[in-house]
Amino acid sequence: MDDFLYLFRGGEGRSLSPEEIQKNMQKWGTWIQELSKAGVFKGGQPLDGGGKVVAGSKKLVTDGPFAESKEVVNGYLIVSAKTLAEAAELAKGCPIFETAGTVEIRQIRAVMM
């Protein structure tokens, strides 16, 4: 089994009511529990909206990242799967699709130290 990173981007831009937020969080919890029961969930967290960007040879530090709301990375998960296709199939259960978000899936390469 290999490890894959799910990067969650976008999602609904409008403000959600407290009830909608609660319902959405329950869907996420259910999906993650299903991945855990299947033995493929390795970890993950939501990400704060702010941060810093360090760039260039002068290592300039600026506020950011700034992107269109549909491009903002909101969180990540790490799962185990046999193939990229299997990891993509597992991602289809993600609640982010109900709010027009996307899941980018990347295989994590093993690094020999």
N, CA and C atoms as a LAMMPS dump frame, in Angstrom:
ITEM: TIMESTEP
0
ITEM: NUMBER OF ATOMS
339
ITEM: BOX BOUNDS ff ff ff
-5.0000000000000000e+02 5.0000000000000000e+02
-5.0000000000000000e+02 5.0000000000000000e+02
-5.0000000000000000e+02 5.0000000000000000e+02
ITEM: ATOMS id mol type element x y z
1 1 1 N 0.844 -1.186 0
2 1 2 C 0 0 0
3 1 3 C 0.884 1.243 0
4 2 1 N 0.466 2.214 -0.778
5 2 2 C 1.154 3.505 -0.839
6 2 3 C 0.301 4.553 -0.132
7 3 1 N 0.937 5.668 0.213
8 3 2 C 0.218 6.776 0.844
9 3 3 C -0.1 7.838 -0.201
10 4 1 N -1.289 8.427 -0.049
11 4 2 C -1.757 9.467 -0.957
12 4 3 C -2.25 10.644 -0.14
13 5 1 N -2.006 11.844 -0.666
14 5 2 C -2.435 13.08 -0.028
15 5 3 C -3.666 13.596 -0.756
16 6 1 N -4.707 13.894 -0.002
17 6 2 C -5.885 14.574 -0.541
18 6 3 C -5.775 16.035 -0.142
19 7 1 N -5.773 16.925 -1.117
20 7 2 C -5.818 18.362 -0.854
21 7 3 C -7.22 18.843 -1.196
22 8 1 N -7.897 19.422 -0.233
23 8 2 C -9.268 19.884 -0.421
24 8 3 C -9.25 21.351 -0.796
25 9 1 N -9.849 21.653 -1.942
26 9 2 C -9.878 23.024 -2.454
27 9 3 C -11.316 23.503 -2.6
28 10 1 N -11.486 24.798 -2.31
29 10 2 C -12.776 25.431 -2.563
30 10 3 C -13.856 24.965 -1.621
31 11 1 N -15.01 24.79 -2.16
32 11 2 C -16.185 24.531 -1.357
33 11 3 C -17.074 25.753 -1.437
34 12 1 N -18.199 25.68 -0.877
35 12 2 C -19.19 26.749 -0.989
36 12 3 C -18.681 28.052 -0.4
37 13 1 N -18.802 29.131 -1.166
38 13 2 C -18.329 30.425 -0.727
39 13 3 C -19.304 31.17 0.173
40 14 1 N -20.579 30.823 0.122
41 14 2 C -21.559 31.559 0.927
42 14 3 C -21.445 31.169 2.389
43 15 1 N -21.952 32.025 3.241
44 15 2 C -21.948 31.734 4.671
45 15 3 C -22.984 30.661 4.98
46 16 1 N -22.595 29.72 5.79
47 16 2 C -23.502 28.654 6.198
48 16 3 C -24.089 28.983 7.559
49 17 1 N -25.316 28.55 7.763
50 17 2 C -25.945 28.709 9.074
51 17 3 C -25.281 27.735 10.044
52 18 1 N -25.42 27.959 11.345
53 18 2 C -24.861 27.011 12.311
54 18 3 C -25.377 25.583 12.085
55 19 1 N -26.638 25.448 11.701
56 19 2 C -27.205 24.119 11.444
57 19 3 C -26.549 23.471 10.224
58 20 1 N -26.306 24.274 9.168
59 20 2 C -25.66 23.752 7.965
60 20 3 C -24.215 23.356 8.254
61 21 1 N -23.533 24.152 9.056
62 21 2 C -22.153 23.832 9.442
63 21 3 C -22.121 22.518 10.211
64 22 1 N -23.031 22.358 11.162
65 22 2 C -23.088 21.134 11.963
66 22 3 C -23.361 19.912 11.081
67 23 1 N -24.308 20.04 10.174
68 23 2 C -24.661 18.935 9.283
69 23 3 C -23.476 18.579 8.386
70 24 1 N -22.781 19.604 7.871
71 24 2 C -21.623 19.38 7.029
72 24 3 C -20.501 18.693 7.798
73 25 1 N -20.252 19.131 9.021
74 25 2 C -19.202 18.515 9.845
75 25 3 C -19.529 17.058 10.159
76 26 1 N -20.791 16.748 10.366
77 26 2 C -21.199 15.364 10.604
78 26 3 C -20.908 14.499 9.38
79 27 1 N -21.15 15.038 8.182
80 27 2 C -20.855 14.293 6.952
81 27 3 C -19.358 14.008 6.832
82 28 1 N -18.547 15.014 7.144
83 28 2 C -17.095 14.815 7.112
84 28 3 C -16.678 13.751 8.13
85 29 1 N -17.232 13.848 9.34
86 29 2 C -16.899 12.868 10.38
87 29 3 C -17.283 11.459 9.97
88 30 1 N -18.443 11.303 9.375
89 30 2 C -18.899 9.982 8.914
90 30 3 C -17.964 9.431 7.849
91 31 1 N -17.59 10.281 6.873
92 31 2 C -16.703 9.833 5.801
93 31 3 C -15.342 9.418 6.345
94 32 1 N -14.793 10.203 7.257
95 32 2 C -13.486 9.874 7.838
96 32 3 C -13.58 8.599 8.681
97 33 1 N -14.679 8.404 9.396
98 33 2 C -14.874 7.156 10.15
99 33 3 C -14.922 5.958 9.218
100 34 1 N -15.563 6.098 8.067
101 34 2 C -15.606 5.013 7.089
102 34 3 C -14.208 4.678 6.582
103 35 1 N -13.402 5.716 6.31
104 35 2 C -12.019 5.482 5.885
105 35 3 C -11.217 4.806 6.996
106 36 1 N -11.462 5.207 8.236
107 36 2 C -10.767 4.607 9.38
108 36 3 C -11.127 3.14 9.537
109 37 1 N -12.419 2.838 9.449
110 37 2 C -12.868 1.444 9.573
111 37 3 C -12.293 0.568 8.474
112 38 1 N -12.08 1.159 7.288
113 38 2 C -11.495 0.418 6.172
114 38 3 C -9.977 0.272 6.327
115 39 1 N -9.413 0.941 7.332
116 39 2 C -7.982 0.836 7.6
117 39 3 C -7.107 1.646 6.662
118 40 1 N -7.677 2.672 5.994
119 40 2 C -6.897 3.448 5.033
120 40 3 C -6.619 4.881 5.479
121 41 1 N -7.295 5.354 6.519
122 41 2 C -7.093 6.726 7.001
123 41 3 C -5.818 6.791 7.825
124 42 1 N -4.931 7.745 7.489
125 42 2 C -3.674 7.891 8.208
126 42 3 C -3.601 9.189 9.007
127 43 1 N -4.393 10.205 8.624
128 43 2 C -4.381 11.467 9.341
129 43 3 C -4.85 12.594 8.46
130 44 1 N -5.005 13.761 9.061
131 44 2 C -5.41 14.936 8.308
132 44 3 C -6.012 15.983 9.217
133 45 1 N -6.066 17.21 8.728
134 45 2 C -6.588 18.333 9.499
135 45 3 C -7.113 19.395 8.552
136 46 1 N -8.053 20.223 9.041
137 46 2 C -8.404 21.425 8.279
138 46 3 C -7.263 22.43 8.409
139 47 1 N -7.2 23.366 7.48
140 47 2 C -6.155 24.391 7.514
141 47 3 C -6.767 25.758 7.738
142 48 1 N -6.055 26.613 8.461
143 48 2 C -6.475 27.983 8.675
144 48 3 C -6.38 28.74 7.359
145 49 1 N -7.188 29.766 7.194
146 49 2 C -7.211 30.522 5.949
147 49 3 C -6.017 31.422 5.731
148 50 1 N -5.352 31.851 6.784
149 50 2 C -4.21 32.753 6.648
150 50 3 C -2.902 32.008 6.636
151 51 1 N -1.833 32.755 6.494
152 51 2 C -0.512 32.155 6.523
153 51 3 C 0.518 33.111 5.967
154 52 1 N 1.666 32.586 5.651
155 52 2 C 2.763 33.329 5.047
156 52 3 C 3.283 32.545 3.852
157 53 1 N 3.887 33.268 2.913
158 53 2 C 4.541 32.66 1.764
159 53 3 C 5.987 33.135 1.768
160 54 1 N 6.923 32.199 1.669
161 54 2 C 8.342 32.527 1.547
162 54 3 C 8.736 32.174 0.119
163 55 1 N 9.292 33.142 -0.614
164 55 2 C 9.562 32.904 -2.027
165 55 3 C 10.85 33.579 -2.487
166 56 1 N 11.391 33.038 -3.565
167 56 2 C 12.534 33.626 -4.247
168 56 3 C 13.859 33.401 -3.561
169 57 1 N 14.918 33.764 -4.274
170 57 2 C 16.26 33.565 -3.733
171 57 3 C 16.528 34.439 -2.515
172 58 1 N 15.788 35.557 -2.398
173 58 2 C 15.936 36.435 -1.234
174 58 3 C 15.033 36.015 -0.085
175 59 1 N 14.267 34.956 -0.313
176 59 2 C 13.38 34.395 0.717
177 59 3 C 12.459 35.459 1.306
178 60 1 N 11.834 36.215 0.427
179 60 2 C 10.917 37.273 0.81
180 60 3 C 9.673 36.664 1.45
181 61 1 N 9.31 37.157 2.62
182 61 2 C 8.14 36.67 3.35
183 61 3 C 6.99 37.654 3.139
184 62 1 N 5.865 37.134 2.646
185 62 2 C 4.675 37.959 2.439
186 62 3 C 3.468 37.271 3.06
187 63 1 N 2.42 38.058 3.274
188 63 2 C 1.16 37.466 3.726
189 63 3 C 0.591 36.63 2.592
190 64 1 N -0.172 35.622 2.958
191 64 2 C -0.793 34.782 1.934
192 64 3 C -1.078 33.429 2.526
193 65 1 N -1.4 32.494 1.765
194 65 2 C -1.568 32.567 0.314
195 65 3 C -2.881 33.244 -0.059
196 66 1 N -2.868 33.958 -1.177
197 66 2 C -4.08 34.591 -1.669
198 66 3 C -4.423 33.965 -3.009
199 67 1 N -5.619 33.489 -3.118
200 67 2 C -6.088 32.862 -4.355
201 67 3 C -7.59 33.024 -4.416
202 68 1 N -8.147 32.717 -5.578
203 68 2 C -9.603 32.697 -5.674
204 68 3 C -10.127 31.655 -4.697
205 69 1 N -11.309 31.878 -4.165
206 69 2 C -11.839 30.974 -3.136
207 69 3 C -11.894 29.531 -3.605
208 70 1 N -12.111 29.297 -4.889
209 70 2 C -12.177 27.924 -5.389
210 70 3 C -10.801 27.262 -5.428
211 71 1 N -9.734 28.058 -5.307
212 71 2 C -8.375 27.519 -5.347
213 71 3 C -7.74 27.379 -3.968
214 72 1 N -8.366 27.919 -2.932
215 72 2 C -7.793 27.892 -1.6
216 72 3 C -7.78 26.452 -1.067
217 73 1 N -6.627 26.04 -0.545
218 73 2 C -6.517 24.72 0.072
219 73 3 C -7.076 24.835 1.485
220 74 1 N -8.141 24.085 1.768
221 74 2 C -8.834 24.169 3.05
222 74 3 C -8.395 23.111 4.05
223 75 1 N -7.792 22.048 3.576
224 75 2 C -7.385 20.98 4.471
225 75 3 C -6.783 19.833 3.685
226 76 1 N -6.424 18.79 4.416
227 76 2 C -5.799 17.638 3.776
228 76 3 C -6.1 16.376 4.563
229 77 1 N -5.974 15.242 3.894
230 77 2 C -5.993 13.921 4.523
231 77 3 C -4.889 13.107 3.89
232 78 1 N -4.408 12.12 4.612
233 78 2 C -3.493 11.136 4.059
234 78 3 C -4.172 9.787 4.194
235 79 1 N -4.238 9.067 3.072
236 79 2 C -4.844 7.736 3.061
237 79 3 C -3.883 6.753 2.418
238 80 1 N -4.106 5.472 2.674
239 80 2 C -3.347 4.405 2.035
240 80 3 C -4.223 3.748 0.986
241 81 1 N -3.622 3.438 -0.145
242 81 2 C -4.341 2.746 -1.212
243 81 3 C -3.328 1.976 -2.055
244 82 1 N -3.819 0.994 -2.795
245 82 2 C -2.925 0.2 -3.648
246 82 3 C -2.476 0.978 -4.869
247 83 1 N -3.369 1.824 -5.406
248 83 2 C -3.075 2.561 -6.628
249 83 3 C -3.685 3.958 -6.553
250 84 1 N -3.263 4.815 -7.467
251 84 2 C -3.848 6.144 -7.581
252 84 3 C -5.335 6.035 -7.923
253 85 1 N -5.686 5.085 -8.774
254 85 2 C -7.095 4.887 -9.137
255 85 3 C -7.929 4.508 -7.919
256 86 1 N -7.389 3.67 -7.05
257 86 2 C -8.115 3.295 -5.832
258 86 3 C -8.248 4.497 -4.897
259 87 1 N -7.199 5.309 -4.79
260 87 2 C -7.264 6.505 -3.958
261 87 3 C -8.328 7.472 -4.499
262 88 1 N -8.43 7.582 -5.817
263 88 2 C -9.447 8.436 -6.434
264 88 3 C -10.848 7.904 -6.135
265 89 1 N -11.001 6.619 -6.165
266 89 2 C -12.303 6.018 -5.865
267 89 3 C -12.698 6.296 -4.41
268 90 1 N -11.756 6.187 -3.493
269 90 2 C -12.032 6.489 -2.088
270 90 3 C -12.439 7.946 -1.901
271 91 1 N -11.841 8.841 -2.685
272 91 2 C -12.126 10.268 -2.573
273 91 3 C -13.549 10.617 -2.995
274 92 1 N -14.176 9.772 -3.782
275 92 2 C -15.526 10.06 -4.272
276 92 3 C -16.55 10.18 -3.153
277 93 1 N -16.265 9.666 -1.965
278 93 2 C -17.179 9.778 -0.838
279 93 3 C -17.064 11.084 -0.072
280 94 1 N -16.14 11.952 -0.479
281 94 2 C -15.881 13.194 0.244
282 94 3 C -17.063 14.161 0.16
283 95 1 N -17.473 14.742 1.288
284 95 2 C -18.577 15.703 1.3
285 95 3 C -18.284 17.021 0.583
286 96 1 N -17.045 17.314 0.255
287 96 2 C -16.732 18.594 -0.377
288 96 3 C -17.413 18.76 -1.727
289 97 1 N -17.741 17.644 -2.375
290 97 2 C -18.382 17.724 -3.684
291 97 3 C -19.791 18.299 -3.588
292 98 1 N -20.402 18.209 -2.415
293 98 2 C -21.744 18.758 -2.216
294 98 3 C -21.72 20.289 -2.163
295 99 1 N -20.534 20.872 -1.974
296 99 2 C -20.411 22.331 -1.897
297 99 3 C -19.476 22.863 -2.993
298 100 1 N -19.415 22.15 -4.117
299 100 2 C -18.669 22.567 -5.307
300 100 3 C -17.161 22.645 -5.095
301 101 1 N -16.628 21.868 -4.161
302 101 2 C -15.19 21.824 -3.947
303 101 3 C -14.555 20.697 -4.746
304 102 1 N -13.24 20.604 -4.65
305 102 2 C -12.495 19.564 -5.354
306 102 3 C -11.521 18.864 -4.407
307 103 1 N -11.106 17.673 -4.822
308 103 2 C -10.071 16.926 -4.106
309 103 3 C -8.939 16.66 -5.094
310 104 1 N -7.766 17.198 -4.788
311 104 2 C -6.569 16.88 -5.566
312 104 3 C -5.896 15.704 -4.877
313 105 1 N -5.517 14.697 -5.642
314 105 2 C -4.922 13.485 -5.077
315 105 3 C -3.497 13.367 -5.587
316 106 1 N -2.557 13.239 -4.648
317 106 2 C -1.146 13.118 -5.005
318 106 3 C -0.523 11.968 -4.24
319 107 1 N 0.221 11.135 -4.95
320 107 2 C 0.939 10.056 -4.276
321 107 3 C 2.121 10.649 -3.521
322 108 1 N 2.337 10.16 -2.305
323 108 2 C 3.474 10.605 -1.488
324 108 3 C 4.64 9.667 -1.787
325 109 1 N 5.704 10.228 -2.259
326 109 2 C 6.871 9.43 -2.606
327 109 3 C 7.655 9.066 -1.348
328 110 1 N 8.144 7.855 -1.318
329 110 2 C 9.022 7.436 -0.23
330 110 3 C 10.408 8.036 -0.492
331 111 1 N 11.001 8.615 0.539
332 111 2 C 12.325 9.227 0.4
333 111 3 C 13.298 8.426 1.256
334 112 1 N 14.377 8.001 0.622
335 112 2 C 15.418 7.266 1.34
336 112 3 C 16.362 8.259 1.967
337 113 1 N 16.575 8.152 3.265
338 113 2 C 17.489 9.057 3.964
339 113 3 C 18.763 8.332 4.297
